[in-house]
Amino acid sequence: MTTASIHGARDPFGYANMIGIKASDRLELSDKVQAGFPFKAFTILTKSMEVTNRELAELVQISARTLNRRQKEGKLKADESDRLLRFARIFTHAVDLFEGDREAAQNWLSSDNRALKSESPLEASRTEEGAREVENLIVRLEHGVFS
């Protein structure tokens, strides 16, 4: 199953479902973020993005020691879950942009982009505001507005 099919118009939370988090509305998803995601969500995203634990941990801003501790505990903290969900959302949007081609999406996400002040979309997405800018860029690209 491709991310695009998971993220179709009927499922606004396809990015959460992609990492094993089920929610029917934003408040339910918010509650799950606050409770902390199971560590398995982190593992699923590393496989989907085809990155190492270390690479995703760096993006999500979790130290190696903390990541090992979370793995043993089996659960992420709320702030870590929130950042993980952000990267799942960005990755899903990028895969949708490239019509299900995960490799093309990953290449785009990892490449410096002039529209993002020469940062890669992944680097820009380290903050919520940066992620919103990446999402805006994806919408512009989907509509043929190059910037």
DRENPA-3360 file (N, C-alpha, C; in nm, 2 decimals, always signed):
BEGIN
1 = MTTASIHG = +0.08/-0.12/+0.00/+0.00/+0.00/+0.00/+0.09/+0.12/+0.00 ~ +0.06/+0.22/-0.09/+0.14/+0.34/-0.09/+0.09/+0.44/+0.01 ~ +0.18/+0.53/+0.04/+0.14/+0.64/+0.13/+0.03/+0.72/+0.07 ~ +0.03/+0.74/-0.06/-0.07/+0.82/-0.13/-0.21/+0.76/-0.10 ~ -0.22/+0.62/-0.11/-0.35/+0.56/-0.09/-0.39/+0.57/+0.06 ~ -0.30/+0.57/+0.15/-0.33/+0.59/+0.29/-0.37/+0.73/+0.31 ~ -0.31/+0.83/+0.24/-0.34/+0.97/+0.27/-0.45/+1.03/+0.18 ~ -0.53/+0.95/+0.12/-0.63/+1.00/+0.03/-0.72/+1.10/+0.10;
9 = ARDPFGYA = -0.81/+1.16/+0.01/-0.89/+1.27/+0.06/-0.99/+1.22/+0.17 ~ -1.02/+1.09/+0.18/-1.11/+1.04/+0.28/-1.04/+1.02/+0.41 ~ -0.91/+1.03/+0.42/-0.84/+1.00/+0.54/-0.75/+1.12/+0.57 ~ -0.79/+1.22/+0.64/-0.70/+1.34/+0.67/-0.59/+1.31/+0.76 ~ -0.59/+1.19/+0.83/-0.49/+1.15/+0.92/-0.41/+1.03/+0.87 ~ -0.40/+1.02/+0.74/-0.32/+0.91/+0.68/-0.17/+0.91/+0.73 ~ -0.12/+1.03/+0.76/+0.02/+1.04/+0.80/+0.03/+0.97/+0.94 ~ -0.07/+0.98/+1.02/-0.07/+0.92/+1.16/-0.09/+0.77/+1.14;
17 = NMIGIKAS = -0.19/+0.73/+1.05/-0.21/+0.59/+1.03/-0.09/+0.52/+0.98 ~ -0.01/+0.59/+0.89/+0.11/+0.54/+0.83/+0.21/+0.49/+0.94 ~ +0.21/+0.56/+1.06/+0.30/+0.51/+1.16/+0.23/+0.44/+1.27 ~ +0.11/+0.39/+1.24/+0.04/+0.30/+1.33/-0.05/+0.37/+1.44 ~ -0.07/+0.50/+1.42/-0.15/+0.58/+1.51/-0.29/+0.61/+1.45 ~ -0.39/+0.56/+1.51/-0.53/+0.57/+1.46/-0.60/+0.68/+1.53 ~ -0.66/+0.77/+1.46/-0.74/+0.88/+1.52/-0.85/+0.92/+1.42 ~ -0.96/+0.96/+1.48/-1.08/+1.00/+1.40/-1.09/+1.15/+1.39;
25 = DRLELSDK = -1.02/+1.23/+1.47/-1.02/+1.37/+1.46/-0.90/+1.43/+1.53 ~ -0.88/+1.56/+1.51/-0.76/+1.62/+1.57/-0.74/+1.61/+1.72 ~ -0.86/+1.62/+1.79/-0.85/+1.62/+1.93/-0.81/+1.48/+1.98 ~ -0.85/+1.37/+1.92/-0.81/+1.24/+1.95/-0.66/+1.22/+1.92 ~ -0.62/+1.27/+1.80/-0.48/+1.27/+1.77/-0.39/+1.34/+1.87 ~ -0.44/+1.46/+1.91/-0.37/+1.54/+2.01/-0.36/+1.46/+2.14 ~ -0.46/+1.40/+2.18/-0.46/+1.32/+2.31/-0.35/+1.21/+2.30 ~ -0.34/+1.14/+2.18/-0.25/+1.04/+2.16/-0.10/+1.09/+2.16;
33 = VQAGFPFK = -0.09/+1.21/+2.10/+0.05/+1.28/+2.11/+0.08/+1.30/+2.26 ~ -0.01/+1.36/+2.33/+0.01/+1.39/+2.47/+0.04/+1.27/+2.56 ~ -0.02/+1.16/+2.52/+0.00/+1.03/+2.59/+0.14/+0.97/+2.56 ~ +0.19/+1.01/+2.44/+0.32/+0.95/+2.39/+0.29/+0.83/+2.31 ~ +0.36/+0.83/+2.19/+0.34/+0.72/+2.10/+0.42/+0.60/+2.14 ~ +0.37/+0.48/+2.10/+0.45/+0.36/+2.12/+0.58/+0.38/+2.04 ~ +0.69/+0.32/+2.09/+0.82/+0.33/+2.02/+0.81/+0.27/+1.88 ~ +0.72/+0.18/+1.86/+0.70/+0.12/+1.73/+0.67/+0.22/+1.62;
41 = AFTILTKS = +0.60/+0.33/+1.65/+0.58/+0.44/+1.56/+0.71/+0.50/+1.50 ~ +0.81/+0.51/+1.58/+0.94/+0.55/+1.54/+1.00/+0.45/+1.44 ~ +0.99/+0.33/+1.48/+1.05/+0.22/+1.39/+0.98/+0.22/+1.26 ~ +0.85/+0.23/+1.26/+0.77/+0.23/+1.13/+0.82/+0.34/+1.04 ~ +0.84/+0.46/+1.10/+0.88/+0.58/+1.02/+1.02/+0.56/+0.96 ~ +1.11/+0.50/+1.04/+1.24/+0.48/+0.99/+1.24/+0.39/+0.86 ~ +1.15/+0.29/+0.87/+1.14/+0.19/+0.76/+1.07/+0.26/+0.64 ~ +0.97/+0.34/+0.66/+0.90/+0.41/+0.56/+0.99/+0.51/+0.49;
49 = MEVTNREL = +1.06/+0.58/+0.56/+1.15/+0.69/+0.51/+1.28/+0.63/+0.46 ~ +1.31/+0.50/+0.49/+1.43/+0.44/+0.46/+1.56/+0.51/+0.51 ~ +1.55/+0.54/+0.64/+1.65/+0.61/+0.71/+1.69/+0.52/+0.83 ~ +1.81/+0.55/+0.89/+1.85/+0.48/+1.01/+1.78/+0.54/+1.13 ~ +1.78/+0.46/+1.24/+1.73/+0.52/+1.37/+1.81/+0.65/+1.40 ~ +1.94/+0.65/+1.38/+2.02/+0.76/+1.42/+1.98/+0.89/+1.33 ~ +1.95/+0.87/+1.20/+1.91/+0.98/+1.12/+1.78/+1.04/+1.16 ~ +1.68/+0.95/+1.19/+1.55/+1.00/+1.23/+1.56/+1.06/+1.37;
57 = AELVQISA = +1.63/+1.00/+1.46/+1.65/+1.06/+1.59/+1.71/+1.20/+1.58 ~ +1.80/+1.22/+1.49/+1.86/+1.35/+1.48/+1.75/+1.45/+1.43 ~ +1.67/+1.41/+1.33/+1.57/+1.50/+1.29/+1.46/+1.53/+1.40 ~ +1.43/+1.43/+1.47/+1.33/+1.44/+1.58/+1.39/+1.50/+1.70 ~ +1.52/+1.52/+1.70/+1.59/+1.58/+1.81/+1.59/+1.50/+1.94 ~ +1.62/+1.37/+1.92/+1.63/+1.28/+2.03/+1.78/+1.23/+2.03 ~ +1.85/+1.24/+2.15/+1.99/+1.20/+2.16/+1.99/+1.04/+2.15 ~ +2.11/+0.99/+2.12/+2.12/+0.84/+2.11/+2.09/+0.78/+2.24;
65 = RTLNRRQK = +2.13/+0.83/+2.35/+2.11/+0.77/+2.48/+1.96/+0.78/+2.51 ~ +1.89/+0.89/+2.48/+1.75/+0.90/+2.51/+1.67/+0.80/+2.42 ~ +1.72/+0.79/+2.29/+1.65/+0.70/+2.20/+1.66/+0.55/+2.25 ~ +1.78/+0.51/+2.30/+1.79/+0.38/+2.36/+1.70/+0.36/+2.48 ~ +1.69/+0.46/+2.56/+1.60/+0.46/+2.68/+1.45/+0.45/+2.64 ~ +1.41/+0.53/+2.54/+1.28/+0.52/+2.49/+1.24/+0.38/+2.43 ~ +1.34/+0.32/+2.36/+1.32/+0.19/+2.30/+1.30/+0.09/+2.41 ~ +1.38/+0.10/+2.52/+1.36/+0.00/+2.63/+1.23/+0.02/+2.70;
73 = EGKLKADE = +1.19/+0.15/+2.71/+1.06/+0.19/+2.78/+0.94/+0.15/+2.69 ~ +0.97/+0.15/+2.56/+0.86/+0.12/+2.46/+0.77/+0.23/+2.43 ~ +0.81/+0.35/+2.47/+0.72/+0.47/+2.45/+0.80/+0.60/+2.44 ~ +0.75/+0.69/+2.35/+0.81/+0.82/+2.33/+0.74/+0.92/+2.43 ~ +0.80/+1.03/+2.46/+0.74/+1.14/+2.54/+0.65/+1.22/+2.44 ~ +0.57/+1.30/+2.50/+0.47/+1.38/+2.42/+0.55/+1.47/+2.32 ~ +0.65/+1.55/+2.36/+0.72/+1.63/+2.26/+0.79/+1.56/+2.15 ~ +0.84/+1.44/+2.18/+0.90/+1.36/+2.08/+0.80/+1.30/+1.99;
81 = SDRLLRFA = +0.68/+1.26/+2.04/+0.58/+1.21/+1.96/+0.53/+1.32/+1.86 ~ +0.52/+1.44/+1.91/+0.47/+1.56/+1.83/+0.57/+1.58/+1.71 ~ +0.70/+1.58/+1.74/+0.80/+1.60/+1.63/+0.80/+1.48/+1.54 ~ +0.78/+1.36/+1.59/+0.77/+1.24/+1.50/+0.65/+1.25/+1.41 ~ +0.54/+1.29/+1.46/+0.42/+1.31/+1.38/+0.44/+1.41/+1.27 ~ +0.51/+1.52/+1.30/+0.54/+1.62/+1.21/+0.62/+1.57/+1.09 ~ +0.72/+1.48/+1.11/+0.80/+1.43/+1.00/+0.72/+1.32/+0.93 ~ +0.63/+1.25/+0.99/+0.54/+1.16/+0.92/+0.45/+1.24/+0.83;
89 = RIFTHAVD = +0.40/+1.35/+0.87/+0.31/+1.44/+0.79/+0.39/+1.49/+0.67 ~ +0.51/+1.54/+0.69/+0.59/+1.60/+0.58/+0.62/+1.49/+0.48 ~ +0.67/+1.37/+0.53/+0.70/+1.26/+0.44/+0.58/+1.22/+0.36 ~ +0.47/+1.21/+0.42/+0.35/+1.16/+0.35/+0.31/+1.26/+0.24 ~ +0.32/+1.39/+0.27/+0.29/+1.50/+0.17/+0.39/+1.49/+0.06 ~ +0.51/+1.47/+0.09/+0.61/+1.46/-0.02/+0.59/+1.33/-0.11 ~ +0.55/+1.22/-0.05/+0.52/+1.10/-0.12/+0.40/+1.13/-0.21 ~ +0.30/+1.19/-0.16/+0.18/+1.23/-0.24/+0.23/+1.32/-0.36;
97 = LFEGDREA = +0.31/+1.42/-0.33/+0.36/+1.51/-0.44/+0.42/+1.43/-0.55 ~ +0.50/+1.32/-0.52/+0.57/+1.24/-0.62/+0.49/+1.12/-0.65 ~ +0.36/+1.12/-0.63/+0.26/+1.02/-0.67/+0.30/+0.88/-0.63 ~ +0.34/+0.87/-0.50/+0.37/+0.74/-0.44/+0.52/+0.70/-0.46 ~ +0.60/+0.77/-0.53/+0.74/+0.74/-0.55/+0.82/+0.78/-0.42 ~ +0.84/+0.69/-0.33/+0.91/+0.72/-0.20/+1.05/+0.76/-0.23 ~ +1.12/+0.70/-0.32/+1.26/+0.73/-0.35/+1.27/+0.88/-0.40 ~ +1.18/+0.92/-0.49/+1.19/+1.05/-0.54/+1.15/+1.15/-0.43;
105 = AQNWLSSD = +1.05/+1.11/-0.34/+1.02/+1.20/-0.23/+1.14/+1.22/-0.13 ~ +1.20/+1.10/-0.10/+1.32/+1.11/-0.01/+1.43/+1.19/-0.07 ~ +1.46/+1.18/-0.20/+1.56/+1.26/-0.26/+1.52/+1.41/-0.25 ~ +1.40/+1.44/-0.28/+1.35/+1.58/-0.27/+1.37/+1.63/-0.13 ~ +1.32/+1.55/-0.03/+1.32/+1.60/+0.11/+1.47/+1.62/+0.16 ~ +1.56/+1.55/+0.10/+1.70/+1.55/+0.15/+1.79/+1.66/+0.07 ~ +1.73/+1.71/-0.03/+1.81/+1.81/-0.12/+1.79/+1.95/-0.08 ~ +1.89/+2.03/-0.08/+1.88/+2.17/-0.05/+1.78/+2.24/-0.15;
113 = NRALKSES = +1.71/+2.33/-0.10/+1.60/+2.39/-0.18/+1.61/+2.54/-0.16 ~ +1.62/+2.61/-0.27/+1.63/+2.76/-0.27/+1.51/+2.83/-0.21 ~ +1.40/+2.77/-0.23/+1.27/+2.82/-0.17/+1.27/+2.82/-0.02 ~ +1.36/+2.73/+0.04/+1.37/+2.71/+0.18/+1.51/+2.77/+0.24 ~ +1.55/+2.87/+0.17/+1.68/+2.94/+0.21/+1.80/+2.84/+0.20 ~ +1.79/+2.75/+0.10/+1.90/+2.65/+0.08/+1.90/+2.54/+0.18 ~ +1.80/+2.53/+0.26/+1.79/+2.41/+0.35/+1.72/+2.30/+0.28 ~ +1.74/+2.18/+0.32/+1.65/+2.07/+0.27/+1.52/+2.08/+0.34;
121 = PLEASRTE = +1.41/+2.03/+0.28/+1.28/+2.02/+0.34/+1.29/+1.95/+0.48 ~ +1.37/+1.85/+0.49/+1.38/+1.78/+0.62/+1.44/+1.87/+0.73 ~ +1.55/+1.95/+0.69/+1.61/+2.04/+0.78/+1.51/+2.15/+0.82 ~ +1.44/+2.20/+0.72/+1.34/+2.31/+0.75/+1.23/+2.26/+0.84 ~ +1.20/+2.13/+0.84/+1.09/+2.08/+0.92/+1.12/+2.05/+1.06 ~ +1.24/+2.09/+1.11/+1.28/+2.07/+1.25/+1.19/+2.15/+1.34 ~ +1.13/+2.26/+1.29/+1.04/+2.34/+1.36/+0.90/+2.33/+1.30 ~ +0.80/+2.36/+1.37/+0.66/+2.35/+1.32/+0.64/+2.46/+1.21;
129 = EGAREVEN = +0.70/+2.58/+1.23/+0.69/+2.69/+1.13/+0.76/+2.65/+1.00 ~ +0.88/+2.59/+1.01/+0.95/+2.54/+0.90/+0.87/+2.43/+0.82 ~ +0.81/+2.34/+0.90/+0.73/+2.23/+0.84/+0.61/+2.29/+0.76 ~ +0.55/+2.40/+0.82/+0.44/+2.46/+0.75/+0.49/+2.52/+0.62 ~ +0.61/+2.58/+0.62/+0.66/+2.64/+0.50/+0.69/+2.53/+0.39 ~ +0.74/+2.41/+0.44/+0.76/+2.30/+0.35/+0.62/+2.25/+0.29 ~ +0.52/+2.25/+0.37/+0.39/+2.21/+0.32/+0.33/+2.31/+0.22 ~ +0.36/+2.44/+0.25/+0.32/+2.54/+0.15/+0.39/+2.52/+0.02;
137 = LIVRLEHG = +0.52/+2.49/+0.03/+0.59/+2.47/-0.09/+0.54/+2.35/-0.17 ~ +0.51/+2.24/-0.10/+0.45/+2.13/-0.17/+0.32/+2.16/-0.24 ~ +0.23/+2.24/-0.17/+0.11/+2.28/-0.24/+0.14/+2.36/-0.36 ~ +0.23/+2.45/-0.35/+0.27/+2.53/-0.47/+0.32/+2.45/-0.58 ~ +0.40/+2.35/-0.55/+0.45/+2.26/-0.65/+0.34/+2.17/-0.71 ~ +0.25/+2.13/-0.63/+0.13/+2.05/-0.68/+0.05/+2.13/-0.78 ~ +0.05/+2.26/-0.76/-0.03/+2.35/-0.85/+0.05/+2.42/-0.95 ~ +0.17/+2.38/-0.97/+0.26/+2.43/-1.07/+0.31/+2.57/-1.05;
145 = VFS = +0.31/+2.61/-0.93/+0.37/+2.74/-0.89/+0.51/+2.72/-0.84 ~ +0.61/+2.75/-0.92/+0.75/+2.73/-0.88/+0.80/+2.85/-0.82 ~ +0.87/+2.83/-0.70/+0.93/+2.95/-0.63/+1.06/+2.91/-0.58;
% end
